[in-house]
Amino acid sequence: MTHSEMYVTPVMARSFLSAQDTSPLKQRSINTTQVTRYAEMMKEGKWQRNGESLKFSGTQLLDGQHRLHALLEADVTLPFLVVNDIDPSSFTTIDQGMSRSVKHLLEMRGCAYTHNVIAVAKRVCLYHKYGMVFANSSGNKKRAIPVDILMDFIITNGEALQVSTQMSERCRLGHTSLLAVVQFLSREHPRVDEFFGRLRDGITLRKNDPIRLLRDKLLMNRIGATRRANPVVSQAWCFKAWNAHVRQQPLSRLSYTVEREEFPKLLTYKRLMLNRTASEKSVN
């Protein structure tokens, strides 16, 4: 890795930016408001160097496209710190603390996913790793999933995550990402389509049917009661209703108290089969 100081002209900026068109690494979408703000500062002589650099891997620009677009718009020549020969694998770590969201980083790799899909992926990863679906849902102890692991998970499971999100959206109960977590984790279960179909339609649901209780809870919470349940409680409702549905267990009420209960484990198809096998062995 080498670095140097360089006066960048509009012609040079255009050349650097044009090299992006043939690169497999896709830059995030341009924020025109940010470009305009930078350009105005450059034209008014208020642009200050703060140690940020233009970063390259060979001829491929890894970081600095907003500054270069602003320089073109301002039609000025300015000095920049330039860092060359950066390992392209470090691309996802550049500037992620400030302005590069996971959505932006995925767009740079040519993958476009909605915020809901990304939220579902994050909660599924948290559940697999910590048994919870929110980063601070266990005694306010912050948990996190590294960005590179989250991105790999989304890229590998993107299609399934999209299907889960779409099925949950069709229910029209709000809480899309919470329901999609259940759908994704239970997607191989033979009763998952029945669960989401009845949740969506709300037809012929008996009073003690867990699907009806969940549907009523989510509708009330969506309409906006004066005190809405926090997302951890709402997710627990979803898990409990699904578990009761799989067990064909009627419920008189559907509730969850954070202070008194452990977060429920979702009964997936594999887990159910293992439980049945164990119980059969104990009987024999």
GUGURO-563573 format. One record per residue (C-alpha): x, y negated, z negated; residue in three letters. Coordinates in Angstrom, 2 decimals. Layout:
// GUGURO-563573
{u->X; v->Y; w->Z; code->Ala};
...
END
This chain:
// GUGURO-563573
{u->0.00; v->0.00; w->0.00; code->Met};
{u->1.40; v->-3.40; w->1.00; code->Thr};
{u->0.16; v->-6.95; w->0.52; code->His};
{u->0.92; v->-10.32; w->2.04; code->Ser};
{u->-0.51; v->-13.80; w->2.43; code->Glu};
{u->-2.02; v->-14.66; w->5.79; code->Met};
{u->-3.73; v->-17.68; w->7.33; code->Tyr};
{u->-6.84; v->-16.27; w->8.98; code->Val};
{u->-8.31; v->-18.09; w->11.98; code->Thr};
{u->-11.86; v->-17.65; w->13.34; code->Pro};
{u->-10.41; v->-15.63; w->16.24; code->Val};
{u->-8.65; v->-13.28; w->13.83; code->Met};
{u->-11.79; v->-12.98; w->11.69; code->Ala};
{u->-13.82; v->-11.98; w->14.75; code->Arg};
{u->-11.23; v->-9.35; w->15.66; code->Ser};
{u->-11.21; v->-7.87; w->12.14; code->Phe};
{u->-15.00; v->-7.68; w->12.08; code->Leu};
{u->-15.31; v->-6.15; w->15.54; code->Ser};
{u->-13.12; v->-3.21; w->14.46; code->Ala};
{u->-15.92; v->-2.18; w->12.09; code->Gln};
{u->-18.20; v->-1.21; w->14.97; code->Asp};
{u->-16.23; v->1.94; w->15.78; code->Thr};
{u->-15.49; v->2.96; w->12.19; code->Ser};
{u->-17.16; v->5.95; w->10.47; code->Pro};
{u->-17.28; v->3.85; w->7.30; code->Leu};
{u->-20.35; v->1.67; w->7.54; code->Lys};
{u->-20.29; v->-1.65; w->5.74; code->Gln};
{u->-23.26; v->-2.76; w->3.66; code->Arg};
{u->-25.86; v->-5.03; w->5.23; code->Ser};
{u->-24.87; v->-8.67; w->5.51; code->Ile};
{u->-26.30; v->-10.98; w->2.87; code->Asn};
{u->-26.85; v->-14.12; w->4.99; code->Thr};
{u->-27.53; v->-16.28; w->1.94; code->Thr};
{u->-24.16; v->-15.36; w->0.50; code->Gln};
{u->-22.42; v->-16.00; w->3.84; code->Val};
{u->-24.02; v->-19.45; w->4.13; code->Thr};
{u->-23.03; v->-20.34; w->0.58; code->Arg};
{u->-19.43; v->-19.30; w->1.22; code->Tyr};
{u->-19.36; v->-21.19; w->4.54; code->Ala};
{u->-20.58; v->-24.40; w->2.92; code->Glu};
{u->-17.87; v->-24.15; w->0.28; code->Met};
{u->-15.24; v->-23.58; w->2.97; code->Met};
{u->-16.39; v->-26.55; w->5.08; code->Lys};
{u->-16.49; v->-28.84; w->2.05; code->Glu};
{u->-13.01; v->-27.79; w->0.90; code->Gly};
{u->-14.41; v->-26.23; w->-2.27; code->Lys};
{u->-13.37; v->-22.67; w->-1.48; code->Trp};
{u->-11.06; v->-21.43; w->-4.21; code->Gln};
{u->-8.83; v->-18.39; w->-4.15; code->Arg};
{u->-9.43; v->-16.13; w->-7.13; code->Asn};
{u->-7.19; v->-13.17; w->-6.39; code->Gly};
{u->-9.74; v->-11.34; w->-4.24; code->Glu};
{u->-8.17; v->-9.89; w->-1.11; code->Ser};
{u->-9.09; v->-8.72; w->2.36; code->Leu};
{u->-8.56; v->-4.97; w->2.20; code->Lys};
{u->-7.66; v->-2.77; w->5.17; code->Phe};
{u->-7.03; v->0.88; w->5.93; code->Ser};
{u->-5.12; v->0.64; w->9.19; code->Gly};
{u->-7.28; v->-1.68; w->11.33; code->Thr};
{u->-10.44; v->-0.84; w->9.39; code->Gln};
{u->-11.73; v->-3.60; w->7.12; code->Leu};
{u->-12.77; v->-2.12; w->3.77; code->Leu};
{u->-13.59; v->-5.31; w->1.88; code->Asp};
{u->-14.07; v->-8.94; w->2.88; code->Gly};
{u->-16.74; v->-9.01; w->5.58; code->Gln};
{u->-18.82; v->-11.73; w->3.89; code->His};
{u->-15.78; v->-14.00; w->3.58; code->Arg};
{u->-14.84; v->-13.43; w->7.23; code->Leu};
{u->-18.38; v->-14.09; w->8.46; code->His};
{u->-18.39; v->-17.28; w->6.39; code->Ala};
{u->-15.07; v->-18.33; w->7.88; code->Leu};
{u->-16.52; v->-17.85; w->11.37; code->Leu};
{u->-19.60; v->-19.88; w->10.45; code->Glu};
{u->-17.49; v->-22.67; w->8.93; code->Ala};
{u->-15.04; v->-22.56; w->11.88; code->Asp};
{u->-12.02; v->-23.13; w->9.65; code->Val};
{u->-8.64; v->-21.51; w->9.05; code->Thr};
{u->-7.85; v->-20.48; w->5.48; code->Leu};
{u->-5.19; v->-18.49; w->3.62; code->Pro};
{u->-6.12; v->-15.05; w->2.26; code->Phe};
{u->-4.33; v->-12.36; w->0.32; code->Leu};
{u->-4.32; v->-9.28; w->2.57; code->Val};
{u->-3.80; v->-5.73; w->1.29; code->Val};
{u->-3.01; v->-3.03; w->3.85; code->Asn};
{u->-2.73; v->0.76; w->3.94; code->Asp};
{u->-5.44; v->1.43; w->1.34; code->Ile};
{u->-6.59; v->5.05; w->1.11; code->Asp};
{u->-10.05; v->5.14; w->2.76; code->Pro};
{u->-11.27; v->7.53; w->0.03; code->Ser};
{u->-11.16; v->4.59; w->-2.40; code->Ser};
{u->-13.81; v->2.81; w->-0.34; code->Phe};
{u->-16.68; v->3.63; w->-2.71; code->Thr};
{u->-14.87; v->2.11; w->-5.69; code->Thr};
{u->-14.23; v->-1.31; w->-4.12; code->Ile};
{u->-16.23; v->-4.11; w->-5.72; code->Asp};
{u->-18.81; v->-1.70; w->-7.08; code->Gln};
{u->-18.95; v->-3.39; w->-10.47; code->Gly};
{u->-20.31; v->-6.63; w->-9.05; code->Met};
{u->-22.22; v->-6.48; w->-5.83; code->Ser};
{u->-21.95; v->-3.03; w->-4.29; code->Arg};
{u->-24.94; v->-1.02; w->-5.46; code->Ser};
{u->-25.27; v->2.69; w->-4.77; code->Val};
{u->-27.74; v->1.75; w->-2.03; code->Lys};
{u->-25.09; v->-0.45; w->-0.36; code->His};
{u->-22.44; v->2.22; w->-0.70; code->Leu};
{u->-24.72; v->4.79; w->0.92; code->Leu};
{u->-25.51; v->2.40; w->3.76; code->Glu};
{u->-21.78; v->2.09; w->4.38; code->Met};
{u->-21.69; v->5.85; w->4.97; code->Arg};
{u->-24.61; v->5.60; w->7.36; code->Gly};
{u->-27.20; v->6.90; w->4.84; code->Cys};
{u->-30.30; v->4.80; w->4.22; code->Ala};
{u->-32.39; v->5.71; w->1.18; code->Tyr};
{u->-34.99; v->3.74; w->-0.77; code->Thr};
{u->-34.46; v->2.55; w->-4.32; code->His};
{u->-37.02; v->5.15; w->-5.47; code->Asn};
{u->-35.02; v->8.01; w->-3.95; code->Val};
{u->-31.86; v->6.75; w->-5.66; code->Ile};
{u->-33.70; v->6.39; w->-8.98; code->Ala};
{u->-34.96; v->9.98; w->-8.71; code->Val};
{u->-31.46; v->11.26; w->-7.93; code->Ala};
{u->-30.00; v->9.43; w->-10.92; code->Lys};
{u->-32.63; v->10.84; w->-13.28; code->Arg};
{u->-32.21; v->14.38; w->-11.95; code->Val};
{u->-28.43; v->14.12; w->-12.47; code->Cys};
{u->-28.93; v->12.79; w->-15.99; code->Leu};
{u->-31.34; v->15.61; w->-16.75; code->Tyr};
{u->-28.93; v->18.27; w->-15.47; code->His};
{u->-26.02; v->16.82; w->-17.43; code->Lys};
{u->-27.63; v->15.52; w->-20.63; code->Tyr};
{u->-31.16; v->16.96; w->-20.76; code->Gly};
{u->-32.68; v->13.51; w->-20.40; code->Met};
{u->-33.79; v->11.33; w->-17.52; code->Val};
{u->-32.78; v->7.86; w->-18.68; code->Phe};
{u->-29.31; v->6.58; w->-19.43; code->Ala};
{u->-30.22; v->5.30; w->-22.90; code->Asn};
{u->-33.02; v->7.65; w->-23.93; code->Ser};
{u->-31.18; v->9.48; w->-26.71; code->Ser};
{u->-30.76; v->7.34; w->-29.78; code->Gly};
{u->-29.84; v->4.39; w->-27.57; code->Asn};
{u->-26.60; v->6.16; w->-26.71; code->Lys};
{u->-25.70; v->5.11; w->-23.20; code->Lys};
{u->-25.12; v->7.92; w->-20.73; code->Arg};
{u->-23.89; v->7.42; w->-17.20; code->Ala};
{u->-23.37; v->9.36; w->-13.98; code->Ile};
{u->-20.21; v->8.40; w->-12.05; code->Pro};
{u->-21.00; v->6.66; w->-8.77; code->Val};
{u->-19.12; v->9.17; w->-6.61; code->Asp};
{u->-20.97; v->12.12; w->-8.17; code->Ile};
{u->-24.33; v->10.39; w->-7.73; code->Leu};
{u->-23.57; v->9.58; w->-4.10; code->Met};
{u->-22.47; v->13.15; w->-3.31; code->Asp};
{u->-25.66; v->14.46; w->-4.91; code->Phe};
{u->-27.84; v->12.11; w->-2.84; code->Ile};
{u->-26.03; v->12.92; w->0.41; code->Ile};
{u->-26.33; v->16.68; w->-0.25; code->Thr};
{u->-29.98; v->16.58; w->-1.39; code->Asn};
{u->-31.24; v->13.54; w->0.48; code->Gly};
{u->-33.98; v->15.27; w->2.47; code->Glu};
{u->-35.41; v->17.08; w->-0.57; code->Ala};
{u->-35.30; v->13.87; w->-2.61; code->Leu};
{u->-37.21; v->12.03; w->0.11; code->Gln};
{u->-39.88; v->14.76; w->0.25; code->Val};
{u->-40.28; v->14.63; w->-3.53; code->Ser};
{u->-40.64; v->10.86; w->-3.47; code->Thr};
{u->-43.18; v->10.93; w->-0.64; code->Gln};
{u->-45.32; v->13.58; w->-2.37; code->Met};
{u->-45.35; v->11.50; w->-5.53; code->Ser};
{u->-46.25; v->8.32; w->-3.65; code->Glu};
{u->-49.29; v->10.08; w->-2.16; code->Arg};
{u->-50.69; v->10.56; w->-5.66; code->Cys};
{u->-51.19; v->6.77; w->-5.89; code->Arg};
{u->-50.76; v->6.82; w->-9.63; code->Leu};
{u->-47.67; v->4.62; w->-9.80; code->Gly};
{u->-44.76; v->6.14; w->-11.71; code->His};
{u->-43.44; v->7.45; w->-8.39; code->Thr};
{u->-39.91; v->8.21; w->-9.53; code->Ser};
{u->-41.12; v->9.96; w->-12.71; code->Leu};
{u->-43.40; v->12.30; w->-10.78; code->Leu};
{u->-40.75; v->12.84; w->-8.11; code->Ala};
{u->-38.32; v->14.13; w->-10.75; code->Val};
{u->-40.85; v->16.86; w->-11.60; code->Val};
{u->-41.45; v->17.67; w->-7.94; code->Gln};
{u->-37.74; v->17.87; w->-7.11; code->Phe};
{u->-36.83; v->20.07; w->-10.08; code->Leu};
{u->-39.84; v->22.34; w->-9.45; code->Ser};
{u->-39.83; v->22.27; w->-5.65; code->Arg};
{u->-39.28; v->26.04; w->-5.34; code->Glu};
{u->-42.10; v->26.91; w->-7.72; code->His};
{u->-45.14; v->28.51; w->-6.00; code->Pro};
{u->-47.56; v->26.26; w->-7.92; code->Arg};
{u->-45.93; v->22.91; w->-7.20; code->Val};
{u->-48.14; v->22.07; w->-4.19; code->Asp};
{u->-51.26; v->22.92; w->-6.18; code->Glu};
{u->-50.13; v->20.68; w->-9.05; code->Phe};
{u->-49.47; v->17.65; w->-6.88; code->Phe};
{u->-52.51; v->18.24; w->-4.68; code->Gly};
{u->-54.88; v->18.27; w->-7.65; code->Arg};
{u->-53.05; v->15.37; w->-9.26; code->Leu};
{u->-53.57; v->13.39; w->-6.05; code->Arg};
{u->-57.22; v->14.31; w->-5.46; code->Asp};
{u->-58.48; v->14.46; w->-9.04; code->Gly};
{u->-61.25; v->16.85; w->-7.96; code->Ile};
{u->-62.82; v->19.58; w->-10.16; code->Thr};
{u->-60.51; v->18.92; w->-13.08; code->Leu};
{u->-61.88; v->20.14; w->-16.41; code->Arg};
{u->-61.66; v->18.11; w->-19.58; code->Lys};
{u->-58.75; v->20.10; w->-21.04; code->Asn};
{u->-56.86; v->20.53; w->-17.75; code->Asp};
{u->-53.29; v->19.20; w->-18.25; code->Pro};
{u->-53.41; v->17.69; w->-14.74; code->Ile};
{u->-56.49; v->15.67; w->-15.67; code->Arg};
{u->-54.90; v->14.50; w->-18.92; code->Leu};
{u->-51.75; v->13.43; w->-17.07; code->Leu};
{u->-53.74; v->11.73; w->-14.32; code->Arg};
{u->-55.78; v->9.76; w->-16.89; code->Asp};
{u->-52.63; v->8.79; w->-18.82; code->Lys};
{u->-50.79; v->7.55; w->-15.74; code->Leu};
{u->-53.80; v->5.64; w->-14.42; code->Leu};
{u->-54.31; v->3.90; w->-17.74; code->Met};
{u->-50.63; v->3.10; w->-17.95; code->Asn};
{u->-50.60; v->1.83; w->-14.38; code->Arg};
{u->-53.66; v->-0.39; w->-14.73; code->Ile};
{u->-51.75; v->-2.18; w->-17.41; code->Gly};
{u->-53.00; v->-1.70; w->-20.90; code->Ala};
{u->-51.78; v->-4.35; w->-23.30; code->Thr};
{u->-49.16; v->-1.89; w->-24.53; code->Arg};
{u->-47.70; v->0.26; w->-21.76; code->Arg};
{u->-45.83; v->3.42; w->-22.64; code->Ala};
{u->-42.11; v->3.24; w->-22.09; code->Asn};
{u->-40.75; v->5.33; w->-19.19; code->Pro};
{u->-39.24; v->7.98; w->-21.47; code->Val};
{u->-42.70; v->8.71; w->-22.92; code->Val};
{u->-44.29; v->8.70; w->-19.45; code->Ser};
{u->-41.67; v->11.15; w->-18.16; code->Gln};
{u->-42.29; v->13.42; w->-21.15; code->Ala};
{u->-46.03; v->13.42; w->-20.31; code->Trp};
{u->-45.17; v->14.56; w->-16.78; code->Cys};
{u->-42.93; v->17.37; w->-18.04; code->Phe};
{u->-45.44; v->18.56; w->-20.64; code->Lys};
{u->-48.35; v->18.54; w->-18.19; code->Ala};
{u->-46.34; v->20.52; w->-15.65; code->Trp};
{u->-45.26; v->23.09; w->-18.25; code->Asn};
{u->-48.84; v->23.57; w->-19.43; code->Ala};
{u->-50.04; v->23.90; w->-15.83; code->His};
{u->-47.46; v->26.61; w->-15.08; code->Val};
{u->-48.39; v->28.49; w->-18.26; code->Arg};
{u->-52.10; v->28.03; w->-17.45; code->Gln};
{u->-52.44; v->26.52; w->-20.90; code->Gln};
{u->-55.36; v->24.13; w->-21.63; code->Pro};
{u->-54.49; v->21.01; w->-23.64; code->Leu};
{u->-56.68; v->19.07; w->-26.02; code->Ser};
{u->-54.35; v->16.07; w->-25.78; code->Arg};
{u->-51.18; v->14.98; w->-24.04; code->Leu};
{u->-48.73; v->13.01; w->-26.15; code->Ser};
{u->-45.06; v->12.48; w->-26.93; code->Tyr};
{u->-43.40; v->10.66; w->-29.82; code->Thr};
{u->-39.78; v->9.73; w->-29.27; code->Val};
{u->-38.92; v->9.62; w->-32.97; code->Glu};
{u->-40.44; v->13.00; w->-33.79; code->Arg};
{u->-39.85; v->15.22; w->-30.77; code->Glu};
{u->-36.98; v->16.38; w->-28.66; code->Glu};
{u->-37.32; v->15.52; w->-25.01; code->Phe};
{u->-39.12; v->18.47; w->-23.36; code->Pro};
{u->-37.35; v->20.86; w->-21.01; code->Lys};
{u->-39.03; v->21.29; w->-17.66; code->Leu};
{u->-40.22; v->24.82; w->-16.96; code->Leu};
{u->-38.78; v->25.57; w->-13.54; code->Thr};
{u->-39.47; v->28.71; w->-11.54; code->Tyr};
{u->-36.14; v->30.32; w->-12.41; code->Lys};
{u->-36.54; v->29.50; w->-16.10; code->Arg};
{u->-40.09; v->30.91; w->-16.11; code->Leu};
{u->-38.97; v->34.18; w->-14.50; code->Met};
{u->-36.12; v->34.55; w->-16.99; code->Leu};
{u->-38.50; v->33.95; w->-19.89; code->Asn};
{u->-40.93; v->36.55; w->-18.56; code->Arg};
{u->-38.16; v->39.10; w->-18.08; code->Thr};
{u->-36.93; v->38.55; w->-21.62; code->Ala};
{u->-40.42; v->38.94; w->-23.08; code->Ser};
{u->-41.05; v->42.11; w->-21.07; code->Glu};
{u->-37.81; v->43.65; w->-22.35; code->Lys};
{u->-38.71; v->42.81; w->-25.94; code->Ser};
{u->-42.09; v->44.53; w->-25.53; code->Val};
{u->-40.51; v->47.65; w->-24.03; code->Asn};
END
